[in-house]
Amino acid sequence: MFVNQSRLLCLVVAILGLSLLPDSAQAYNRRFVYSYEAGGMPKGLWEIEPWFTYKNYDNGAVWDFRYELEYSLTDDLILAAYLSDWRFDDRDGASESTWRTAGAEVLYTMTDPTLDWIGSALYGEILIGPEKFALEAKLILHKNFGPLSLVYNAILEAEWEGSDYSERVGVWENTAGASYQITPTFFVGVEGTHEVEFEEWSEAGDHVFFVGPNISYRTSGNNQPGAGSFFATLAGLFQVSDVDGEPESQVRLIMGYFF
């Protein structure tokens, strides 16, 4: 009886110790594709990120492509340029490829998700294209508990659409995720999003919810990005709100190469 209790106590202590160990992923690690994380990159590091998003509608499919270049100005401040966003739309029996926007972003980490009681960061983005001008702001909250990482983003976006930017739309969005480190290079988790649009910043539209699993792999076993390291993160989300005109499901892949 005493031996069994001792073994149980040792197991509990081991689990608690594992959960409280400092996570080495204090730097930029990109476990999620729909949420951003707090935590900077080493100063002077560059990264190229191609994005691929597939959206499945009841009348066809849409492919979105993005190419992003990032640079770490300091250990806590990342600057980025969206070199090109374009879309291949295959719905209603017609196919069309269009260039949509280019833009820039800034991500500033205020507190560390491992060393501080909670990690936090601020994010700003601007996009401009032939029929879209958008400003976006994010508040990022992020916490690491050993191998477990939790993240939440509160997002507010203002869009001006149409050939003369006369259509005004406000967007309120929440994203969240959890990711668990299985091995030094492999992670599994879950992500969810919530979005509601406000036409002319007045009348709220339908609330759209998506949720689904994700996986992430990186070549750097200590999760610290360095020149020559690589990551890939994939998530598949399913709509759980039954809103017409929105994707029934979507899959996003983000890859990153540091140099």
N, C-alpha and C positions, 0 to 999 in steps of 0.2 A: 504494500500500500504506500509506504513512504517512498519507495523507489519510483513508483508511478507518478506520485505527486512531484517528486524532484524533477523527473523528466518533463512533466507538464510545465513546471515553473521555468525550466531552462528553455523550453520551446517558446513560451510567452516572452521571455527576456530577449531571445534571439530575434523574434518577429518585431518587437518594439525597437530593438537596436537597429535592425535593417531599415525600418521606416524612418528613423531619425538620423541615419547617416547622411552627411552632406552629399548632395547630388553633384557630381562633377559637371553636370550640364548647366553651369552658370552662364555660359556663353550662348550665343544664338544657335538654336538647334532645330527649329522648324518641325515639331512633331505633328502639327495640325495644318490643314489647308484652308479652312474657313475661319480660323481664329489666328490672330497674331499673338506672340509671346513677349514677355518682358525679358530683358537680357541682351547685352550688346555683343558685338563681334570685336576681336582684337584689332586695335588701331592699325589702319593702313591696309586692311584686307579687302579684296574685291570678291564679288560673287556674281555669277550669271545664273538667272532662274528662268527657265521656260515653264509656262503653265499650259495645261490642257484641260478643258472642261467640256464634258458631254452632257447635254440636257435632253431628256426623253419626254416628248409631248404626246398627247393622244393623236395629233395630226402629223407627226414627224419628229425630227431631231434637229438640234443646233449644236455646233461645235464652236467653242470660243478658244482663242489662242492669245497668249500674252508672253512677251519677252521682257524681262526686267534685269537691270544692271544695278548692283548695290555697291556702296563703298562705305567703309567704317571710318568716319572722320576722327572720332575718338572711341574709347572703349565703350561708351554709352550712347553715342550718336551715330545713326546710320542714315545716309542719304541714298536715294535711289531714283532711277529714271525708268519709266515704262516706255521702252523703245517703240513698241507697236502692239496695239490690240486689234485683232481682226476676227471676223465671224464667218462661218460657213453655215447657212440656213437652208435646211432641206425639209420644208413643211408644205403641206397642201399641194404636193405634186410638183413643186417648183424649187429649183436650187439657185442660191445666190451667195456670192462671196463679197464681203464688204470690209473695208478698213474703217475702224470705229474711232479710236482715240490714241493719243500719246499723253504722257504726263510725268509727274514727279511725286515723290513722297519723302517724308522725314519721320524717323522713329527715334524717340528719346527715352531711354530707360532711367527712371527716377530711383527705384529701389529694387534690390536683387531678390528674385523668387526663391532662392535657397538660403541666403544669409540673413535676410530681413524677415519680419513676421509675415509680410506679403510682398510680392513683387508688383511693380506698377510701371506703366509706360504711357506716353502720349504719342499719338500718331496723327499726321496730317497728310492729305492727298489732294492733288488737283489733276483733272483730266480734261482734255479738250480735243474735239474732233469736228467733222463737218456738220453733225447734227446733235452734238452733245457737249455741254460744258458742266462739269461737276466739281463740287468741293465736298470733302469728307473728313470727319474727325472721329477718332476712336479714343476711348479710355480703356486701357488694358490692365486687367488684374490677373495675377499668375502666382501659383504657389507650388513648390516641389516638396514632396514628402518622400525622401529617398527615391525609390524607382517610380513613384506615382507623381504625375504632373497634372495639375488642374488649371484651367484657364477660362476667363470670361472677357468678352469684349462688348462694350456699349458703343453703338455707332449712330451717328447722325450725318445724313447726307442731303445736300441741296443740289438739284439737277435742273438745268435749262435745256430743253430738247426742241427739236425741229430745225428747219433750215435757217430760221432767224432767232433761234433760242427763245421763242415766245411761250413755250409750254413749261410751266414751273411745277416741279414735283419735289416734295420732301419725303425722305425715307428714314424711318426709325428701325434699327435692327439690333438684335441681341444674338451673340453666338457664344457657345460654351463647348468645352471638351475635356476629356480625361484620357490620359495615355499612361500605359504601364510598360516599364522596361523589362523585357523578357531576357535578353542577353545584352552584352555591351553594345551591340550594333542593331538590335531589332526591337521594335516597339509595337504594341497593339493598343487600340483605344476606341473611343466613340466620340462623335461630334454632333452638334445640333445647331440649327439656326431658326430665328424668328424674324419676320419682316412685315412691316405694314407701310403702305405708301399713302401720302396725303396730296391729292390733286390740288394744285394752286395753294398748297399749305393750309387747306381748310378741311375738306371732307376726308375722313379716313377710309381706306379701302379694306379689303379682307386681310385678316391675319394669316400669314402663311408660315407653316412649320415644317422643317425637315429634320430628320435624324438618321444616323447610320454609323457603321463601323469605319475605322481607319487602320492602316498599317504604315510603318515607317522604317526605313533602313538607312544606315550611314556607314561609310567606310572607316571613320575615325572612332575607335573603340571607346575613347574617353569623352566623346561628345563635344570636344573642343574643336571648332573648325580651324583648319590651317590650310596653307597652300597645298593644293593637290587633293584635298578631301572632297567627298561627294555625299549627297543624301538624295533620297527619293521618298516622298510621302503620298499615299493614295487614300482617298476616302470616297465612299459611296453612300449617298443620302437618299432617303425616300420621303415623299410628301405624306404627312400624317394629318393634313388639314382639309383635304378634298376641295381645293379651290380651283375652279375652272380657269383655264388660260395660263396656269403655272405648270412647270415641269412635274411629271409624275415621279421622276427620279433624276438624279444627276451624279456624275462621277468626275472627280477632279484629281489630277496628278500634278504635283510640283516637284521639280528636280533642281538641285543646286550644285554648282561646282565652284570651289573657292580657289583664288589665285592671287 
